[in-house]
Amino acid sequence: MAALISLLAICFTATLQFVFPFVESNNGCLTADLIHRDSPLSPLYSPSETNSERFHKAYLRSISRLNNHFNPKAAASPEALQAPMVSSGGEYFINISIGTPRVELIGIADTASDLTWIQCKPCYKCYEQNPPIFDPKQSSTSRNITCQSESCLRLEKDRRCDTNGNTCQFYYSYADGSYTTGNVGTEVFVISSKTNPDQGTFPNIVYGCGNNNTGTFDEVGSGIVGLGGGPLSLISQITKSINGKFSYCLVPTSAEGNATSKINFGDIGLVPGKSKVVTVDLVDKQPTTYYHVTLEAISVGSKRVKYFTSNATDGEEGNMIIDSGTTFTFLDPQFYEKLAAVLERQVGSKRVDDPRGYASTCFKVEKESDLPNITFHFAGAAELKLNTVNAFARLEEENLMCLNMLPVDSIGVFGNLSQMNFLIQFDLVERKISFMPTDCAKC
């Protein structure tokens, strides 16, 4: 399994920065919808797909994303350091508007990306997209930035310069041959929800206006909305307006009805140290795009298994990344095998493989209560107990419960299945992430 994952490689990107007032919602916190790609509300939703089919497609997307963003070999190249997305698409979409007058777009919300970029006219070479392509010449608030501006210099090796007009440009290329390039400018961005279309207006946002883009990007989206921790991300640009805080609550994909995941920009009043709130320290580590934490152990029932990595350089602080764009949680392969063996003994049933060969730790159990609790132990005595929906996926067609964790020869990733039904707040001032168990469908 680990060998398979390490063989599959691709790559992707996004970036932003500044400080601006915004139009608040009534509770003082800007809230928008996050649409999961498998949700009935998603343009990509296929009602004929089974849970098993969605599980296996998510598996392939997770592996591609892992190699694009977090694989050490991929990260050795300057381009890959800023690669934010997999060409096959992201997991969550967010509605945004840009320009004056506004043009409504759909972007991939990505916590492992910085620069926000979209397709723009004139489109010399663009992939097919369903929303209209933005034309900066039709916007009265569109401005290019110069090559020597601070924001342009922050692009580092991904920076290009139009010497004729001294216009800053960006260029991102990916291992599968996909790429995007174009001018870097500033524009008015509006983040809205269905109930309040005017709630968050941000002027002078730095973004990439790609007019030469090709590859296997999803036609649903117009580009990437960068929510990473780097200096050019959307979060960094509006950090003073939102007090350095944002949060989200991810609805389980198994939830009934049309409940929507939410993302909040600003302080939601989640206080570290309060009852049921688990707070984990962020680790300052390169690349700054990613939200690094330190995993110390994982417990299966009462059996605690100390976390270790085959790569000594990854056994230090910041050995795991919190990422909303990766479906599964990835662990060191040697540790994973030890954890799976402990889990097998706790379940009291021999583990079996997923018939399609993707998941290697599955069990035939009568009911979910037959499965042990899984707890992640992070540095600072932060113990995060997962619910069954976080740790296991039910493959109804095969009558299996499979572990939502996979082995990988790379840095660990805490994926979105493990994050569902937690209200998760990122505090970039205090450098902490807080988790509070929540029924996200009721948020």
N, C-alpha and C positions, 0 to 999 in steps of 0.2 A: 504493500500500500504506500509506504513512505517513498519507495523507489518510483512508483507511478506518479506521485505528486511532484517529486523533484524533477521529473522529466518534462512535465507540462509547463511551459513558460510562455508568457505574453507580457504586456505592460501598458500603463495609462496615467493622465494628469489634470491640474487646476490651481488658481492663486488670487489674493486681495489685501487691502489695508486702509484705515482712516478713522475719524471720530465724528459722529453726526447725531443730531436729534432725530427722533422718529415719532410718528403718530401712535400713541399707545392705545391698547384696548382698554376696556373699562376697569379691568383689575390691575392695570399697570404693567402687564406682561403680554408681549406680543406672542400670539399663538397661531400656528398654521397646521394644516393637515399634512401628514406623511402617508402616501399611498403605496402600499406594498404591491410589488409587481404581480403577485398571485391573488390579490384581493379582487372581489367582484367589481370594485370601483376602478380597477386598473384597466387601461386600454389594452394591456397584454393578457388580460384574464381569459382563460379558456375553460368554459364550464364542463367540457368533455374530459378534461384531464383528471386523473385520479390522484389521490394523495401520494401514492407511490411514485407516479410519474413526476409530480412536482418535487418530491424529495430528491429524486435522482438528477433532475435538471439543476436543482439548487446545489447539489454536490459538485457538479461540473463547473458551475459558475464560481463556487467558492475556491476550487482548486486553481482556476484561471486567475482569479483575483489575488489569491495568495502569492502566486508566482510573479504576478505583475507588480505588486506593491512591496511584499515583505520578504521575498526570497533573498538571502544574502548575496547570491551570485548576480541576481538582477540589480540589486541595490548598489553594486560596484560601479555601474555606469552613471554619469551625471544625469542622463535623461530619466533613468529609472527612479532616482531619488525623489523625483517629484511626480511619479506615475500614480495617479489617483484612482483609476477605474479600469475594469476589464472591458474589452471591446464588446463582449456579449451583453453588457448592460449592468445596471446597478440593481439594488434591491428595493429602494424607496424613491418615489418621485415627489417633488414639491412644486406647487404652482407659484410662478413668479411673474411679475410684469416689469418691463424695462422701457425707458425712453419717454419722450414727450412729443406727441401723444403716446399713451401706453400701448405696448404690444404684449399680449399674454403668451407665456411660454411654459413649458414643462421641463424642469431640470432634474437631474439625478442628485439627490442629497447625499453627500459623501463626507464622512468624518475622517477619511484618509486622503483628502485632497485639499489643496490650498487655492490656487488660482481658479476663479469662476470663469468659464469660457462658454461661449455659445457660437453657433453658426451665424454668419452675417453676409449680407449682400455688399458688394457684388460677389457672388459665389462662383469662383473660377472652377472649383472642383469640390462638390459637397455631397455628403451622403443624403439619402432620402429621409425627410423628417415630416411628421404629420402637422405640427404647428407651423404657422407662417415663419419665414426666415426674416430675422430682424434686419432692417436697413438703417444704419446710423445716419445716413444723409437726410432721412425723413424725420429725424428727431432734433428738436431745438436745443436739447441739453447734452448732446453727444460731443465729446472732446477727445482728441488723441493726446497722449502724453509724450514727452521728449525722451530721447535716448539717455540723457544724463540725469533724468529725474530720479529721485530716491526710489520710487516704486519700480521703475524699470531696472535699476541696478540690482534690486532684490531678486530678479529673475536669474541672476548669475549666468551659468552656462546655457540656460534656455533662452537667453536674451539675444535678440537680433536687432539690427538698426537699419532703417530705411535712410540711407545717406542723402538722398535727394531732398527729403522733407524733414529729416531729423526726427522721424516718428519711431517710437518704441514698438518693437514687434516681439512675438513669442513663437517658439517652435517646440512642440512636443512630439516625439516619435515613440512608437511602441514595438515590442518584440515581434508582434504578429504582422508588422508592416503597416499598421495604421498610423496616422499622424494628423495633427492639426497645427495650423500656423495662421498668423494674421496680425493685425495691429492691436496694441494695448491702449485702452482709453479709459475714460470715466463716464459714468451714466447714472441716471436715477433708477434705483431698483425699488420695487414694491413687493413685499412679502405679504400675502393676504390669505384669508380663509373664505369659505363660502358665506359665512355669517357676517364677516366684516372685511369687505374688499379693500378698504382704505387704511387698515390699522397700522401698517409699518412701511413708512416711506424713508428711503435712505439716498440722499444725493451724493454725487461725486464718488461712487464706488468704482474702484479700479477693476477692470475685467479684460479678458481676452476676446477679441472679435475675430473669430476664425473664418476666413474666406477661402481657405484651401484645406479641405478636410476629407480624408478618405479612410475606409476601413469598415469593420463590422460593428459599427455603432447601432444602437436601437433607434428605429425610426420614430418611436414615441417621443423621445426627448430631444431637446434643442442643445444640450450640453451638460456641463457639470456645475453644481452649486457647491463650492468648496467650504466645508465646515471643519477643516483640520486646524491644528494649532500653530501653523507657520505664520510669519509676519504679513503675508499677503492674502490670507484667507478672509472670507466674509466675516467670520466671527472676530478675527483680529481687527478688522477695519471698523467694526461697530462696537468694539468692546466697552468703551466708556458709556455708550448709550444703554447697554444692557448690563452694566455693572460687572462685566467679565463673566457672566453666567448664561448658560443655556441648558436646556433639558429636553428629554423626550420620553414618551411612554409608548412602547410598541405592543400592539394588540396581537395576541397569538393568531397564527394563520388558521388555526382550527376553530376560532371563535365564530359563532353563528351571527347572521345578520350583516349589516353594512357598517359596523363600528370601524372608526378610522384612527390610526395612530396619530399622535400629536407631537409637535415640536414647539417648544417655548423659548423665546429669546428674552432673557431678563430673569429677575429673582422671583422664584415661585414660593419662597419661604421654607424651603427644605433645610432644616437645621441639622448639621452634623452632630452626632452624639445623642440625638433624641431617640426615644424608643422605636425600634424596628428600622432605624436608619443606619445603614452600614457605610462607613466612609473610608475610602482608599486614597492614599497619597499618590499623586502623579509624580513621575520621575522625569527630570529634565535630561533628555537624551536625544542624540541625532538619529534620524532627521526629526526636526521639531514639528513636522506635520502630524506625526502620530501621537496618540495618547498612551504613553507607556505606564505600566504599573508593574509591581513585583509580586509574582505568585510564589508562595512558599510551600504549599501542600494542597492536596485534595483528599477529602475524606469520603469513604464509601461506607455509609452507616457509621459505626463507631471506629472503623479502621482508618487511620490517618496515613497517607502515603506522601512522603516528602518529595517535593518536585525537584527534578534535576534535568540537566540537558546534556546531550552528547557533545555539544560544542561548548567548550569552557568559556568562551567569550560571551555566550548567552546565559551563563549561569549566574550572572551578576544582577544588579538592580535593573529594573525595566525589562524583564524577560518576557513580558506579555503586552499586547496591544489591545485596547478596547476599540472595537470597530463595528459600526452598525451596518456596513456594506458587505460583510462576510457572513454567510448564513451559519456555518458550523464553527465550533470551537476547535482549534488545532493545538496539539500538544507534541512535545518531543517524542519520537517513536519508541525509544527504549522505556521512557516513563509510561507511555501509553500502554505498552504491553504489560507492564507491571500493574497498572491500574485496572486493565481489563481482566487480568487474572484474579485480582482481589474482588472485582465486581462479580465474576463468575462464581466464586466461592460464596459470596453474600447472597446471591440469587438462589443458589442451590440447583442450578440447571445449566447444562452445557451450552455454551454460546454457539451460535450458528452464523453463517455468512448470509448476508442479503443475497437472494438468488441472482441479482444482476451484477454482483461482485463489487459493489461500491462500499457498503458498510460492512465491517468485519466483526462487530460486536453487537449481535442481535440475540434476543431470547424469545422463546415461546412461553408466555406467562398467561395465566387465566385472567388476572386483573392487575391494574396499575399499582395497587397497594402491595403487590408481591415484589416490587422493585425497591431497593434501598434508597435512602436520601443521599444526595450528592452535595457536598459543601466545599466551596473554594476558600482557601485560607490565604489572604493577602498580607503583605507586610504591615506591621502596626496592629496586629491582633484583629484584623478586619475579617470576619467570617461571614461569607455570603452563601446562605442555604438556597439551593435551587429547588424549584418545584419540578414535578414530573415532566411537565410540558417543556421546561427548560433543558432537561437532561436527556429526554428520550423522545423519539418520534414513532408514532404508530403507523406501520405499513399494513393497512387493513386487508389488502388483497393477499398478502403473504402471511397474515396473522402473526406479525412480529412486532416487538418493541425494540428499536435500535438506538444505541447510544448516539447522541448528537455531537460526538467528539471524534476527531480523526487524528492519525499520526502524521507528522510532517517534519522534515529535516530543515527547520527554519525557526524563526522566532515564534513564540506562542501567540495565538489570536483568540480573544474572547468574542465569539460571534453573536449575531443578533438572536438566534434561538435561545441562547443562554440569558439574554437580556429581556426577553418578553415578560410582560406583567411586572416590571419594575419601573418606577419613576426614577430616572437616572439624571442627575444634575452634574454638569461640568462647571466647576468653579476655577476659572483660569487665573484669578487673582491669588487665591489661597492655595492653588495647585492641588485640588482635591476632586474626586468623583464620589458622589453619594448615591446609594441605592435604597429605595424604599419599596417594599412589596405593595403592589397596587393592582386593582382590576382595571387595566388600561381601557377596556371596552366601555367603561362608565365615565371616563375622563371627559 
